[in-house]
Amino acid sequence: MPAAFSQKIIDTIKKIPKGKVATYGQIAAMAGNPQAARQVVRILNIYSEREKLPWYRVINSLGKVSLKPGSGYELQKALLKDEGVRFNDKDKIDFKRYGWNS
């Protein structure tokens, strides 16, 4: 069983709607600690599969996929595109259009 804060992160990630994205820092802040973006990354690495988290809806504060090409980048981008999220010519996502505002 995850610790209380970790569970808050998990619960927050599960709430990101289809076709929307959130940042690591946004998830951390919503879970109660705006300084815990790295913990969000850790939780995603540990619990994504077990908790069936929509991990691909979490991106960095620049509006980009953080995973590197050949290490999950293509899958994350494809999953987002399947939900209607569009990327511009610099591979960025428009937060005004696709950002999750809980």
MMTF fields as JSON, N, C-alpha, C and O atoms, coordinates in Angstrom:
{
  "mmtfVersion": "1.0.0",
  "mmtfProducer": "UNKNOWN",
  "numBonds": 407,
  "numAtoms": 408,
  "numGroups": 102,
  "numChains": 1,
  "numModels": 1,
  "chainsPerModel": [1],
  "groupsPerChain": [102],
  "chainIdList": ["A"],
  "bondAtomList": [4, 2, 8, 6, 12, 10, 16, 14, 20, 18, 24, 22, 28, 26, 32, 30, 36, 34, 40, 38, 44, 42, 48, 46, 52, 50, 56, 54, 60, 58, 64, 62, 68, 66, 72, 70, 76, 74, 80, 78, 84, 82, 88, 86, 92, 90, 96, 94, 100, 98, 104, 102, 108, 106, 112, 110, 116, 114, 120, 118, 124, 122, 128, 126, 132, 130, 136, 134, 140, 138, 144, 142, 148, 146, 152, 150, 156, 154, 160, 158, 164, 162, 168, 166, 172, 170, 176, 174, 180, 178, 184, 182, 188, 186, 192, 190, 196, 194, 200, 198, 204, 202, 208, 206, 212, 210, 216, 214, 220, 218, 224, 222, 228, 226, 232, 230, 236, 234, 240, 238, 244, 242, 248, 246, 252, 250, 256, 254, 260, 258, 264, 262, 268, 266, 272, 270, 276, 274, 280, 278, 284, 282, 288, 286, 292, 290, 296, 294, 300, 298, 304, 302, 308, 306, 312, 310, 316, 314, 320, 318, 324, 322, 328, 326, 332, 330, 336, 334, 340, 338, 344, 342, 348, 346, 352, 350, 356, 354, 360, 358, 364, 362, 368, 366, 372, 370, 376, 374, 380, 378, 384, 382, 388, 386, 392, 390, 396, 394, 400, 398, 404, 402],
  "bondOrderList": [1, 1, 1, 1, 1, 1, 1, 1, 1, 1, 1, 1, 1, 1, 1, 1, 1, 1, 1, 1, 1, 1, 1, 1, 1, 1, 1, 1, 1, 1, 1, 1, 1, 1, 1, 1, 1, 1, 1, 1, 1, 1, 1, 1, 1, 1, 1, 1, 1, 1, 1, 1, 1, 1, 1, 1, 1, 1, 1, 1, 1, 1, 1, 1, 1, 1, 1, 1, 1, 1, 1, 1, 1, 1, 1, 1, 1, 1, 1, 1, 1, 1, 1, 1, 1, 1, 1, 1, 1, 1, 1, 1, 1, 1, 1, 1, 1, 1, 1, 1, 1],
  "groupList": [{"groupName": "MET", "atomNameList": ["N", "CA", "C", "O"], "elementList": ["N", "C", "C", "O"], "formalChargeList": [0, 0, 0, 0], "bondAtomList": [1, 0, 2, 1, 3, 2], "bondOrderList": [1, 1, 2], "singleLetterCode": "M", "chemCompType": "L-PEPTIDE LINKING"}, {"groupName": "PRO", "atomNameList": ["N", "CA", "C", "O"], "elementList": ["N", "C", "C", "O"], "formalChargeList": [0, 0, 0, 0], "bondAtomList": [1, 0, 2, 1, 3, 2], "bondOrderList": [1, 1, 2], "singleLetterCode": "P", "chemCompType": "L-PEPTIDE LINKING"}, {"groupName": "ALA", "atomNameList": ["N", "CA", "C", "O"], "elementList": ["N", "C", "C", "O"], "formalChargeList": [0, 0, 0, 0], "bondAtomList": [1, 0, 2, 1, 3, 2], "bondOrderList": [1, 1, 2], "singleLetterCode": "A", "chemCompType": "L-PEPTIDE LINKING"}, {"groupName": "PHE", "atomNameList": ["N", "CA", "C", "O"], "elementList": ["N", "C", "C", "O"], "formalChargeList": [0, 0, 0, 0], "bondAtomList": [1, 0, 2, 1, 3, 2], "bondOrderList": [1, 1, 2], "singleLetterCode": "F", "chemCompType": "L-PEPTIDE LINKING"}, {"groupName": "SER", "atomNameList": ["N", "CA", "C", "O"], "elementList": ["N", "C", "C", "O"], "formalChargeList": [0, 0, 0, 0], "bondAtomList": [1, 0, 2, 1, 3, 2], "bondOrderList": [1, 1, 2], "singleLetterCode": "S", "chemCompType": "L-PEPTIDE LINKING"}, {"groupName": "GLN", "atomNameList": ["N", "CA", "C", "O"], "elementList": ["N", "C", "C", "O"], "formalChargeList": [0, 0, 0, 0], "bondAtomList": [1, 0, 2, 1, 3, 2], "bondOrderList": [1, 1, 2], "singleLetterCode": "Q", "chemCompType": "L-PEPTIDE LINKING"}, {"groupName": "LYS", "atomNameList": ["N", "CA", "C", "O"], "elementList": ["N", "C", "C", "O"], "formalChargeList": [0, 0, 0, 0], "bondAtomList": [1, 0, 2, 1, 3, 2], "bondOrderList": [1, 1, 2], "singleLetterCode": "K", "chemCompType": "L-PEPTIDE LINKING"}, {"groupName": "ILE", "atomNameList": ["N", "CA", "C", "O"], "elementList": ["N", "C", "C", "O"], "formalChargeList": [0, 0, 0, 0], "bondAtomList": [1, 0, 2, 1, 3, 2], "bondOrderList": [1, 1, 2], "singleLetterCode": "I", "chemCompType": "L-PEPTIDE LINKING"}, {"groupName": "ASP", "atomNameList": ["N", "CA", "C", "O"], "elementList": ["N", "C", "C", "O"], "formalChargeList": [0, 0, 0, 0], "bondAtomList": [1, 0, 2, 1, 3, 2], "bondOrderList": [1, 1, 2], "singleLetterCode": "D", "chemCompType": "L-PEPTIDE LINKING"}, {"groupName": "THR", "atomNameList": ["N", "CA", "C", "O"], "elementList": ["N", "C", "C", "O"], "formalChargeList": [0, 0, 0, 0], "bondAtomList": [1, 0, 2, 1, 3, 2], "bondOrderList": [1, 1, 2], "singleLetterCode": "T", "chemCompType": "L-PEPTIDE LINKING"}, {"groupName": "GLY", "atomNameList": ["N", "CA", "C", "O"], "elementList": ["N", "C", "C", "O"], "formalChargeList": [0, 0, 0, 0], "bondAtomList": [1, 0, 2, 1, 3, 2], "bondOrderList": [1, 1, 2], "singleLetterCode": "G", "chemCompType": "PEPTIDE LINKING"}, {"groupName": "VAL", "atomNameList": ["N", "CA", "C", "O"], "elementList": ["N", "C", "C", "O"], "formalChargeList": [0, 0, 0, 0], "bondAtomList": [1, 0, 2, 1, 3, 2], "bondOrderList": [1, 1, 2], "singleLetterCode": "V", "chemCompType": "L-PEPTIDE LINKING"}, {"groupName": "TYR", "atomNameList": ["N", "CA", "C", "O"], "elementList": ["N", "C", "C", "O"], "formalChargeList": [0, 0, 0, 0], "bondAtomList": [1, 0, 2, 1, 3, 2], "bondOrderList": [1, 1, 2], "singleLetterCode": "Y", "chemCompType": "L-PEPTIDE LINKING"}, {"groupName": "ASN", "atomNameList": ["N", "CA", "C", "O"], "elementList": ["N", "C", "C", "O"], "formalChargeList": [0, 0, 0, 0], "bondAtomList": [1, 0, 2, 1, 3, 2], "bondOrderList": [1, 1, 2], "singleLetterCode": "N", "chemCompType": "L-PEPTIDE LINKING"}, {"groupName": "ARG", "atomNameList": ["N", "CA", "C", "O"], "elementList": ["N", "C", "C", "O"], "formalChargeList": [0, 0, 0, 0], "bondAtomList": [1, 0, 2, 1, 3, 2], "bondOrderList": [1, 1, 2], "singleLetterCode": "R", "chemCompType": "L-PEPTIDE LINKING"}, {"groupName": "LEU", "atomNameList": ["N", "CA", "C", "O"], "elementList": ["N", "C", "C", "O"], "formalChargeList": [0, 0, 0, 0], "bondAtomList": [1, 0, 2, 1, 3, 2], "bondOrderList": [1, 1, 2], "singleLetterCode": "L", "chemCompType": "L-PEPTIDE LINKING"}, {"groupName": "GLU", "atomNameList": ["N", "CA", "C", "O"], "elementList": ["N", "C", "C", "O"], "formalChargeList": [0, 0, 0, 0], "bondAtomList": [1, 0, 2, 1, 3, 2], "bondOrderList": [1, 1, 2], "singleLetterCode": "E", "chemCompType": "L-PEPTIDE LINKING"}, {"groupName": "TRP", "atomNameList": ["N", "CA", "C", "O"], "elementList": ["N", "C", "C", "O"], "formalChargeList": [0, 0, 0, 0], "bondAtomList": [1, 0, 2, 1, 3, 2], "bondOrderList": [1, 1, 2], "singleLetterCode": "W", "chemCompType": "L-PEPTIDE LINKING"}],
  "groupTypeList": [0, 1, 2, 2, 3, 4, 5, 6, 7, 7, 8, 9, 7, 6, 6, 7, 1, 6, 10, 6, 11, 2, 9, 12, 10, 5, 7, 2, 2, 0, 2, 10, 13, 1, 5, 2, 2, 14, 5, 11, 11, 14, 7, 15, 13, 7, 12, 4, 16, 14, 16, 6, 15, 1, 17, 12, 14, 11, 7, 13, 4, 15, 10, 6, 11, 4, 15, 6, 1, 10, 4, 10, 12, 16, 15, 5, 6, 2, 15, 15, 6, 8, 16, 10, 11, 14, 3, 13, 8, 6, 8, 6, 7, 8, 3, 6, 14, 12, 10, 17, 13, 4],
  "groupIdList": [1, 2, 3, 4, 5, 6, 7, 8, 9, 10, 11, 12, 13, 14, 15, 16, 17, 18, 19, 20, 21, 22, 23, 24, 25, 26, 27, 28, 29, 30, 31, 32, 33, 34, 35, 36, 37, 38, 39, 40, 41, 42, 43, 44, 45, 46, 47, 48, 49, 50, 51, 52, 53, 54, 55, 56, 57, 58, 59, 60, 61, 62, 63, 64, 65, 66, 67, 68, 69, 70, 71, 72, 73, 74, 75, 76, 77, 78, 79, 80, 81, 82, 83, 84, 85, 86, 87, 88, 89, 90, 91, 92, 93, 94, 95, 96, 97, 98, 99, 100, 101, 102],
  "secStructList": [7, 7, 7, 2, 2, 2, 2, 2, 2, 2, 2, 2, 2, 2, 6, 7, 7, 6, 6, 7, 5, 3, 3, 2, 2, 2, 2, 2, 2, 2, 2, 6, 7, 6, 6, 7, 2, 2, 2, 2, 2, 2, 2, 2, 2, 2, 2, 6, 6, 6, 6, 6, 7, 7, 4, 4, 4, 3, 3, 7, 6, 6, 1, 1, 7, 7, 1, 7, 6, 6, 6, 6, 2, 2, 2, 2, 2, 2, 2, 2, 2, 2, 6, 6, 7, 7, 5, 7, 6, 6, 1, 7, 5, 7, 2, 2, 2, 2, 5, 7, 7, 7],
  "xCoordList": [0.846, 0.0, 0.881, 1.748, 0.682, 1.497, 1.245, 0.171, 2.235, 2.084, 0.997, 0.61, 0.511, -0.622, -0.381, -1.245, 0.789, 1.045, 1.142, 0.637, 1.786, 1.878, 0.491, 0.229, -0.392, -1.756, -2.493, -3.283, -2.238, -2.857, -2.393, -3.184, -1.114, -0.582, -1.285, -1.733, -1.38, -2.039, -3.487, -3.936, -4.203, -5.61, -5.751, -6.686, -4.822, -4.863, -4.613, -5.324, -3.622, -3.314, -4.514, -4.812, -5.19, -6.358, -7.485, -8.327, -7.513, -8.584, -8.338, -9.248, -7.145, -6.866, -7.797, -7.744, -8.637, -9.596, -8.94, -7.86, -9.628, -9.207, -9.078, -9.943, -8.006, -7.801, -7.208, -7.11, -6.805, -6.191, -4.834, -4.566, -3.985, -2.675, -2.473, -3.125, -1.566, -1.172, 0.338, 0.945, 0.938, 2.389, 2.709, 1.854, 3.956, 4.428, 4.224, 3.742, 4.593, 4.444, 2.996, 2.661, 2.143, 0.71, 0.138, -0.624, 0.508, 0.037, 0.531, -0.234, 1.815, 2.384, 1.625, 1.281, 1.364, 0.656, -0.76, -1.22, -1.443, -2.808, -2.842, -3.829, -1.753, -1.669, -1.228, -1.261, -0.813, -0.495, 0.923, 1.229, 1.817, 3.204, 3.745, 4.201, 3.701, 4.143, 5.625, 6.061, 6.401, 7.839, 8.146, 9.315, 7.125, 7.329, 7.178, 6.744, 7.528, 7.399, 8.212, 7.774, 9.382, 10.209, 9.546, 9.72, 8.794, 8.083, 6.977, 6.673, 6.374, 5.368, 6.009, 5.42, 7.206, 7.934, 8.151, 7.927, 8.588, 8.853, 7.575, 7.594, 6.482, 5.202, 4.777, 4.307, 4.945, 4.607, 5.444, 4.927, 6.727, 7.606, 7.21, 7.267, 6.814, 6.516, 5.096, 4.887, 4.122, 2.72, 1.903, 0.746, 2.441, 1.631, 0.908, -0.297, 1.644, 1.029, 0.089, -1.052, 0.56, -0.233, -1.546, -2.589, -1.478, -2.661, -3.418, -4.415, -2.933, -3.541, -3.682, -4.746, -2.586, -2.569, -2.494, -1.824, -3.165, -3.018, -1.721, -1.751, -0.602, 0.72, 1.048, 1.734, 0.566, 0.897, 0.285, 0.668, -0.653, -1.271, -0.451, -0.838, 0.661, 1.523, 2.741, 3.493, 2.92, 4.014, 4.79, 4.423, 5.859, 6.66, 6.091, 5.17, 6.652, 6.128, 6.363, 5.821, 7.154, 7.371, 6.298, 6.27, 5.42, 4.384, 4.869, 4.315, 5.905, 6.5, 6.518, 6.439, 6.623, 6.833, 8.272, 9.207, 8.439, 9.784, 10.568, 11.799, 9.868, 10.564, 11.363, 10.985, 12.464, 13.353, 12.891, 12.287, 13.178, 12.882, 13.544, 14.714, 12.772, 13.267, 13.093, 13.373, 12.632, 12.442, 11.036, 10.846, 10.07, 8.691, 8.074, 6.859, 8.913, 8.43, 7.348, 6.286, 7.631, 6.712, 5.374, 4.319, 5.412, 4.185, 3.364, 2.152, 4.012, 3.288, 2.642, 1.479, 3.38, 2.844, 1.666, 0.658, 1.795, 0.723, -0.538, -1.648, -0.369, -1.517, -2.237, -3.467, -1.463, -2.063, -2.79, -3.903, -2.16, -2.795, -4.09, -5.062, -4.101, -5.309, -6.466, -7.632, -6.138, -7.17, -7.497, -8.277, -6.903, -7.21, -6.263, -6.467, -5.234, -4.257, -3.346, -2.828, -3.158, -2.329, -1.03, -0.978, -0.003, 1.325, 1.612, 1.217, 2.304, 2.666, 3.945, 4.452, 4.459, 5.639, 6.919, 7.942, 6.863, 8.0, 7.74, 8.432, 6.739, 6.368, 5.849, 6.002, 5.23, 4.668, 3.151, 2.511, 2.601, 1.156, 0.694, 1.327, -0.387, -0.941, -1.715, -2.776, -1.175, -1.829, -3.201, -4.11, -3.353, -4.645, -5.745, -6.897, -5.382, -6.367, -6.482, -7.583, -5.341, -5.334, -4.963, -4.994, -4.617, -4.253, -5.459, -6.556, -5.245, -6.314, -6.422, -5.462, -7.574, -7.871, -8.897, -10.101, -8.417, -9.291, -10.45, -11.285],
  "yCoordList": [-1.195, 0.0, 1.245, 1.377, 2.16, 3.379, 4.273, 4.234, 5.061, 6.047, 7.046, 7.125, 7.8, 8.711, 9.694, 9.862, 10.348, 11.319, 10.626, 11.131, 9.48, 8.719, 8.343, 8.387, 7.977, 7.624, 8.837, 8.708, 10.012, 11.241, 11.495, 11.902, 11.255, 11.41, 10.438, 10.826, 9.186, 8.159, 8.567, 8.509, 8.975, 9.367, 10.56, 10.618, 11.511, 12.691, 12.31, 12.775, 11.479, 11.053, 10.332, 10.515, 9.526, 8.781, 9.709, 9.315, 10.925, 11.874, 12.674, 13.358, 12.609, 13.379, 12.857, 11.676, 13.719, 13.251, 12.891, 13.371, 12.041, 11.68, 12.946, 13.821, 13.047, 14.2, 15.409, 16.481, 15.248, 16.337, 15.888, 14.692, 16.859, 16.567, 17.398, 18.424, 16.941, 17.666, 17.55, 16.619, 18.488, 18.442, 17.716, 17.551, 17.289, 16.637, 17.569, 17.146, 18.833, 19.811, 20.078, 20.254, 20.111, 20.319, 19.175, 19.405, 17.949, 16.784, 16.877, 16.646, 17.216, 17.334, 18.384, 18.145, 19.539, 20.614, 20.181, 20.445, 19.528, 19.079, 18.023, 17.904, 17.258, 16.231, 16.818, 16.132, 18.091, 18.757, 19.225, 19.818, 18.971, 19.421, 19.859, 19.024, 21.174, 21.659, 21.411, 21.546, 21.051, 20.8, 19.328, 18.952, 18.505, 17.059, 16.501, 15.362, 17.287, 16.809, 15.537, 14.646, 15.449, 14.238, 13.013, 11.895, 13.225, 12.098, 11.617, 10.425, 12.536, 12.142, 11.213, 10.201, 11.556, 10.703, 9.317, 8.297, 9.299, 8.024, 7.188, 5.985, 7.819, 7.113, 6.55, 5.416, 7.341, 6.858, 5.633, 4.674, 5.661, 4.523, 3.269, 2.163, 3.44, 2.29, 1.761, 0.549, 2.661, 2.261, 2.324, 1.903, 2.824, 2.998, 1.724, 1.74, 0.631, -0.609, -1.19, -1.533, -1.299, -1.909, -1.157, -1.77, 0.179, 1.012, 1.416, 2.136, 0.946, 1.281, 2.8, 3.313, 3.485, 4.945, 5.401, 4.76, 6.493, 7.072, 7.9, 9.119, 7.216, 7.825, 8.751, 9.757, 8.42, 9.163, 10.565, 11.398, 10.835, 12.161, 13.131, 14.289, 12.677, 13.531, 13.918, 13.062, 15.235, 15.753, 16.802, 17.143, 17.301, 18.289, 19.701, 19.939, 20.62, 21.995, 22.777, 23.869, 22.234, 22.867, 22.449, 22.938, 21.542, 21.052, 19.931, 19.691, 19.244, 18.184, 16.854, 16.802, 15.791, 14.454, 14.398, 14.781, 13.919, 13.855, 12.617, 12.62, 11.564, 10.337, 10.567, 11.357, 9.862, 9.998, 9.091, 8.046, 9.495, 8.616, 7.254, 7.16, 6.21, 4.853, 4.348, 3.183, 5.215, 4.832, 5.185, 5.521, 5.108, 5.355, 6.611, 6.8, 7.468, 8.72, 8.468, 9.091, 7.557, 7.301, 6.76, 7.144, 5.868, 5.306, 6.391, 6.47, 7.226, 8.273, 9.239, 9.608, 9.638, 10.56, 9.925, 10.587, 8.656, 7.961, 7.843, 8.034, 7.53, 7.412, 8.756, 8.812, 9.826, 11.155, 11.528, 12.053, 11.255, 11.567, 10.774, 11.28, 9.527, 8.701, 9.319, 9.076, 10.122, 10.793, 12.187, 12.92, 12.548, 13.827, 14.962, 16.094, 14.678, 15.71, 15.937, 14.987, 17.196, 17.539, 18.2, 18.907, 17.953, 18.513, 19.527, 19.328, 20.624, 21.582, 21.126, 20.038, 21.943, 21.551, 21.466, 20.977, 21.935, 21.806, 20.703, 20.606, 19.88, 18.747, 19.166, 18.44, 20.35, 20.845, 20.724, 20.744, 20.597, 20.531, 21.879, 22.438, 22.388, 23.669, 23.47, 22.846, 24.006, 23.865, 24.541, 24.066, 25.643, 26.328, 25.439, 25.504, 24.624, 23.759, 22.39, 21.862, 21.815, 20.432, 20.29, 19.184, 21.382, 21.306, 21.011, 21.514, 20.198, 19.837, 20.905, 21.174, 21.495, 22.458, 21.834, 21.937, 21.182, 20.385, 21.195, 20.678],
  "zCoordList": [0.0, 0.0, 0.0, 0.864, -0.947, -0.996, 0.226, 0.826, 0.574, 1.646, 1.25, 0.084, 2.224, 2.002, 0.857, -0.003, 0.839, -0.228, -1.579, -2.581, -1.602, -2.851, -3.347, -4.549, -2.441, -2.833, -3.39, -4.326, -2.821, -3.351, -4.783, -5.635, -5.043, -6.403, -7.345, -8.424, -6.937, -7.75, -8.044, -9.188, -7.004, -7.174, -8.116, -8.915, -8.022, -8.882, -10.336, -11.227, -10.581, -11.952, -12.567, -13.748, -11.781, -12.286, -12.724, -13.53, -12.21, -12.523, -13.807, -14.276, -14.384, -15.605, -16.708, -17.053, -17.254, -18.269, -19.597, -19.942, -20.315, -21.671, -22.506, -22.449, -23.278, -24.155, -23.46, -24.057, -22.189, -21.428, -20.902, -20.783, -20.588, -20.017, -18.757, -18.56, -17.913, -16.709, -16.574, -17.103, -15.87, -15.665, -14.365, -13.496, -14.258, -13.031, -11.836, -10.786, -12.003, -10.927, -10.578, -9.406, -11.571, -11.341, -10.505, -9.566, -10.849, -10.093, -8.657, -7.72, -8.477, -7.131, -6.32, -5.162, -6.921, -6.224, -5.855, -4.744, -6.767, -6.501, -5.397, -4.671, -5.279, -4.238, -2.901, -1.878, -2.907, -1.654, -1.449, -0.414, -2.422, -2.279, -3.632, -4.413, -3.924, -5.234, -5.517, -6.661, -4.502, -4.688, -5.001, -5.091, -5.164, -5.275, -6.693, -6.865, -7.697, -9.084, -9.319, -10.048, -8.712, -8.888, -8.266, -8.749, -7.201, -6.6, -7.527, -7.565, -8.274, -9.261, -10.292, -10.674, -10.734, -11.686, -11.078, -11.73, -9.828, -9.142, -9.04, -9.3, -8.668, -8.553, -9.913, -10.003, -10.952, -12.298, -12.659, -13.232, -12.328, -12.634, -11.866, -12.403, -10.621, -9.759, -9.953, -10.011, -10.053, -9.955, -11.241, -11.231, -12.338, -13.555, -13.974, -14.226, -14.045, -14.513, -13.459, -13.766, -12.233, -11.154, -10.907, -10.682, -10.954, -10.672, -11.94, -11.876, -13.09, -14.389, -14.561, -14.906, -14.31, -14.398, -15.851, -16.661, -16.194, -17.531, -17.573, -17.746, -17.412, -17.281, -18.439, -18.26, -19.609, -20.822, -20.827, -21.649, -19.928, -19.852, -19.001, -18.84, -18.462, -17.641, -18.473, -18.94, -18.649, -19.478, -18.682, -17.557, -19.278, -18.548, -18.689, -19.47, -17.929, -17.877, -19.169, -19.338, -20.066, -21.369, -22.379, -23.508, -21.959, -22.864, -23.751, -24.824, -23.302, -24.111, -23.363, -22.136, -24.14, -23.598, -23.08, -23.784, -21.845, -21.259, -21.67, -21.633, -22.058, -22.444, -23.72, -24.584, -23.807, -24.964, -26.105, -25.865, -27.353, -28.487, -28.286, -27.915, -28.538, -28.345, -26.921, -26.637, -26.022, -24.617, -24.124, -22.955, -25.012, -24.63, -25.227, -25.171, -25.798, -26.388, -27.443, -27.42, -28.356, -29.467, -28.962, -29.468, -27.967, -27.41, -26.722, -26.922, -25.913, -25.205, -26.2, -26.042, -27.2, -28.208, -28.955, -29.204, -29.307, -30.024, -29.161, -29.656, -27.879, -26.986, -26.832, -26.818, -26.717, -26.614, -27.907, -27.87, -29.043, -30.324, -30.496, -31.057, -30.011, -30.085, -29.305, -29.616, -28.288, -27.493, -28.025, -27.417, -29.158, -29.778, -29.425, -29.864, -28.644, -28.285, -29.488, -30.076, -29.843, -31.001, -30.557, -29.55, -31.326, -31.092, -32.191, -33.34, -31.841, -32.879, -33.585, -33.311, -34.479, -35.259, -34.423, -34.902, -33.189, -32.263, -31.239, -30.225, -31.516, -30.658, -29.291, -28.309, -29.233, -27.977, -27.993, -29.044, -26.792, -26.595, -26.046, -25.151, -26.571, -26.136, -24.834, -24.825, -23.73, -22.428, -22.396, -21.715, -23.127, -23.119, -23.692, -23.264, -24.647, -25.296, -24.633, -24.476, -24.244, -23.763, -22.288, -21.749, -21.64, -20.228, -19.35, -19.591, -18.341, -17.413, -16.334, -15.612, -16.235, -15.176, -14.27, -14.508, -13.223, -12.358, -11.848, -11.105]
}
